[in-house]
């Protein structure tokens, strides 16, 4: 039995620290090398010290090559000026010697330019493999067991005798056909039927309507993206093995609407007065998650294709904490309206995504399965994605251009919401529909 427990969220999710206000950059490493290494180790990034040492080594190679190139160009400029004067003075031999020296310097310059470009490219590739540094508030830990529960809410769930898990309910009421999905596509691609399909559509419309009420502009983006978009939000190269790749066209099926929606602002300079930008999107999502067996992945618990509504914000640094809190409150409000037991967890360093600086997960309780099901992650990426995306804003006061902060969250992912609704709302007469969904479903009960 789930018992309600309310814990007040801390008024501030973040501890301010100038060393963690920017994504991993050369300046940040030089300013606080040990702090960066400690942060990466908190994320269980193996070889953090060696990676940072290599970053600094490559940066030194690049800087030395650049300095030598600058000195060479300056010397060539002086020699070129002298050649004309020597010719005027009739010092042809000296002029020819100067020309030869300029030619040699140009050849050396090509070698220096290549050394500099190679070091810069190696540096760029290395930085792409290094995750974002977590905020100090992120707990230490290695896995989901170390996440910190910051709030639980909802109500006790009372189920009828012989309560069924959602995969049995789906079969009993002809809502989802898992076998047909295997026939058409394979495991992890269910077919929603009748009231099951209608429940999907009802949840999609409900979540989108709630997002619009909260001021989010709805976007309908493509569900395939190019490699640049994947690199921009950090799915590439980190999650390349989990993404479906159409190799002929070099396009990737999106794992979340975060990727196309956030990339709308790639190479864009926004005006401060237009921030925060608030977008929402419904898309199908595709993930090549490792297959396994057991209750943790049965039915809707883990799919390769699923529906999700995503909320995305682009904001200025000093306002992103407030934006994050508003997003958390929005997701919590959805779960409250769906009358589901839930809890909010602050993820530990070892369980956070590659790109997040801080992340909160929402889980709903499945009484029939006697377990918590993750339904949302709400993250602040600080400037990490923005630096990759070149997403910036122009300050109103001094017109200075700075990096934005990016944030996103599921609001909500449908599969486990459907699972929890079917299981927690089953009765002897049928499956009760939460009041908030009844106008979208056209009924208060699936019988």
N, C-alpha and C positions, 0 to 999 in steps of 0.2 A: 504494500500500500504506500502511495506517495503522500507524504505529510507536508503541508505548506510551511514554509519558513521564509520570513522576510528579513533580509539584511540590507541596510541602507548602503547604496553605492557611495564611495568617497566623492566629495564634491569636486575634486580635481583628479583626473585620470593620469596626469603627467607630473613629473618633477622636472622643472626647467633645468637645463644644463647646456651651456653654449657649445660644449663639445659634441652634442648630439642633435644639434639643430640642422645639420646638413647631411646629405648622403655621403658615402665614402668617397672622398676626394683627396688629392694629393695634399691640399692645404690642411684638411682635417687630420690626416696621418702625421704630417709634420708638426702640427700643433699639439697633438695628444696621441702619440704612437701607442703607448701602453694602454690608454683608455679604449682605443679602437680595437686592439688585440683582445682586451678583456671582453668587450662587447661581442666580438665575433666568436670567442670561446663560449660565451653564454648561449649563443645559437648553435653550439656544437659544430662549428665550422672547423674541420680538421686541418691542421697545418696553418693556422692563422698567422703565427709568428713568421713562419717561412714565407708565406704569401706576401705579407706586408714588407718583409725584407726584400723580396724580389721586386715588388712595386717600386720601392725606393731606389733599388739598383738600376732598374730600367729608366726611372725618371732622371737619375744622375747621368746615365749614358745619353739620354735625349738632350738634357740641358748642356752637357759638355759639347756634343756635336753641334748644337745650336750656337753656342758661344764661339766655337771654332769657325763655323760658317759665317757668323757676323763679322768676326775679325778678318776672315779671308775676303769678304765682300768689301770691307772698308779698305783693305790693302789694295784690292783690285781698282777701287775707285781712285785712290791716290796715284797708283801707277798709270792708269789711263790718262789722268790729268797731266802727269809728267811726260808721257809719250809725246803729246802734242808740243809741249814746250821744248823738248829735246830735238824734235824734228825742226822746229823753227830755228834752233841754235845750230843746226847742222850736225848734231851729234847722232848720226844715223846708227852707228854700232850700239851706242847706249840705248837708243830707242828700240832697236830690234831685240836687245837683251831684255828690256822691260816688257816687250810684247810676248816674248817666250815665257817670262815669269808669270804674266797674266794668264797665258794659256795653261801653264802648269797649275796655277791656283784654281782655274775653272774646273780642271779635271779632278783636283783634290776636292773641290766643292761638290762635285757630283757624288763622290764617295761619302763625303760627310752628310749630304742630303739623304742618301740611301740609309746610312747608319741611323740618322735621326728618325726617318720615316719608319724604319724597321722597329726601332725601339718604341716609338709612339704606338705603332700597331700592336706590338706584343703587350705593351702596357694596357691598351684599350681592351684587348682580348682577356687579359688577366683580370682586370677590374670587372668585366662582365660575369666572371665566375665567383666573385666575392659578394656575399649577401649584405643586406642593409644592416646597420648597427642598431640594436634594439634600444629603446628608451630605458633609463635606469629603473623605472617602475616595473618593467617586465621581470617576472619571477625567475629565479634559477630553476633549472630542471631539464630532464632529458626526454620526457614523453608526456602523453596525455594524463598520466597518473599524477604528474606534478603541477597540473594547471590549478589555478586558484579560483574557487567558487566565490563570486562576489555578491550574488543575489539569487534567491529562488522565489518563485511566485506561482500563483495559480490556485488550484483546488485539489482536494482529494478525489480520486477517481474510484467509483464503485462499479464493478463489472458484474454481469450476470454469471451464474454458475456455468462452468465449462466454456469460459470465454475463449475466443479463437484469435490467433495472430492474423495480421492483415492479409497474408497470402491465402489463408483459408476463407476469410470473409470475402475476398475478391472473387474466389471461385463460387462460393455459396450464392452471392448476389449477382454474379455475372458482371463484374465491374472491370476486371483486368485479366487478360489472357496471356500468361507468361509463356505457355507452350507455343502459342501462335507466333509470339515474338521470336522465339528460338527458330521456328520454321522459316520466318521471313528474313531474319538478320543474324540471330545468334543470342546467346545468353546476355542479359543486361539491356535488352531492347523490348520492353513490354508493350502490349497492345491494349489501349484503354477502350472499353466498350460501354455503350449505353450510358447509364448513370455514372459510370467511372469516368467516361470522357467528359460528361457534363460537369462533374465535380472538378476536373482539371481546369476546364474553361471558367468555371465559377471562381476558383481561387485566383487564376490569372487576372481576371477582370477586377476582382476585389482588391488584390494587391496593387494593380495599376491605378485604380481609382483612389486608393488611400495615398499612394505616392503623389498623385496630382494634387490632392487636397493639401499635402504638405509642401507644395511648391516645386515639385520636380517636373521638368519638361520631359515628356515622353519622346524617346528616340526609337526608331525601328532600324537597327543596323544590319549589315551583312553578318552571316554566321560563318563565313570564311574570311581569313585575314592573310596578308602577306607576312613574310619573315620580319620586315622592319617593325610591324605592329607588335609581333611577339617579343622582339627585343626591347621595344619601347616600354612595355609594362612588366618585363622581367620573366615572362613565361619561357623565353628562350635566352640562353641555352639551358636553363635550369630544369625545365619540365618538358623538354623535347620528346622524351620517351613516352610521356603520358598524352601527347597530342596526336590526333589523327592527321596524317600528312598526305595531301594529294601531290605526289612527287612530280607528275608531269607538268603541273602548273605552279609548283612550289607554293601552294596555299595550305593553310592549316585550318581545320575545323576548330571553332572557338571552344575553350573550356568554360568560359563565362563571358557575359556581355561586358564585363570590365574591360576586356581587351579592345574591341572595336570602339566602345564609347569613349574611353580615356584617350585613345589614339586620335579622336577628332581634334584634340588640342595639341597634337604633335607639331612642333615648329610654329607655334602660335604665340603671339604676345597679346595678352588680355589687358584690359584697363581695370585698375583697382576697383572702380565704382561698379563694375559688372560682376564682382566676386561676392559671395561664392556662386560659382556655376553649379546648378543642381540638375542632374539628368537621371532618368530612369529608363529601363528597357526590359522588355520581355523577349527572351530568345530560347531556342533549344540549345543545350550545352552538351559537349561531347568530351569524354575522358576515357583514355585507355588504361583504366586502373587495373592493377594486377588481380587476376581472378583467384578466388579461394572458395572454400566451402564452409558451411555452418550458419548459425542463426545471424551472425553479424553481417552477412552479405546476402541473406535469403530475401526473396520478394523484392520490395522497393528499397531495401536498406543500402544497396550500392548498385548503381546503374552506369552503363556506358553512354546513354543518351537520356536527358531529362530536361524538364522545363524549369526556368528560374527567372525571377524578376530581380534585377540588380539596380541599386542606387549608387550613383557616382557623384562625387563633389570635387571641384577644383577650387582651392581657397588660398588666401594669403597666410603666411606662417603664423602670425599672431592671432588668427581666428580659427585655425584648424582644430584646436582642442575643443572649442565650442561646437564646431561642425560635427566632430566625432561624437560628442555627447548627444547632440540632436539626432544623429543617425541611430545611436543605440536606443534612445527613447522611442524612435519611430518603430524599430523592429520589435521592441518590447510591447508597444501598443498593439501591433498586429497579433501577437500571441495572446494578449489579454482579450482581444475581441473574438479570437477563435476559441477562447475558453479552454486553453490547453495549459497543463502544468509545465513550467519551464524553469531553466536556470541559466545564469550568465557566468561565464568563466573568463578570467584573464589568462591568456595563454602564456606558458613558460617559454623561455628562449628556445629550448629544444623542440618544441611543438609548433613554433611559428613558421609562417611562410618565408621564403627566400627574400621577399621584397618588403615585408611589413616591418615597421618600427615598433608598433604595438597593435595587438589584435584581441578582440573579445569574441568568443563563440557563444551562440545561443543553442541550447538543447531542449527538446521537449521529451516528456516522460511517456513511455509506452508501458501501460500497466499490463497488457497482455504479454509483452516480451520481457517485462521486468528489467528494462534498461533505458538509458538515455540515448536519444537520437539527435545528432547535430543537424541543425536546419539553417544556420546562418553564421557567417564570419564577417565581422565589421572591423576594418583595418584603417589605420593611418599610416601612409608610406613616407611621411615627411617629404623631403625633396628628392628621394631616391628615384622614383619613377620620372618625376619632372626633369631631372638632370638627363636621364636617358632620352626622354621625349623632346627635350628642349622646349618645355612648356613654361612660359614666363609671364609675368605681369608688369605693367608700368605703374609705378607708384604715383598717386595723385599729387602729393606734396612737392616732390623734387624731380618727377618724371624718370627716376632711376629704374632700371629694369632688373628684376630679381626673379629667382625661381619660385614657382608655386608649390603648394603642398597638394597631394592627391589623396583621396580617400574613397573607399567603396565598401559595399556590404550587400549581402543577400537579403532580399526583402519581398518574398522569401523563396527558398528552393522548395519545389513541390513534393518530390517523392516521399520524404520522411514526414512531411506535414500530412500528406494523404494517409500514410501508414498510421500515424498517431490518431488522426481523426477517425479512421475506421475502427481502430482497436479501442480507443478510449470512449467512443460514443456508441458502441454496440449495446443493444438492449434485446430483450426477448422478442420485441415486435419488429426490430429492424435497426438501422443505423440512424441515430438522431443527427440532424444538421444544426450546427451552431446558428444562433439567431442572426449574426452578421452576414452569414452566407445564404440564408433562406431567400432573400430577394433575387439572388443570382441563380439559385438552384430551382426556384419555383416550387419548392416543397420543404417541409420540415422533417421529413423522414424518408429514407430509402428502405423499402420493404421488399 
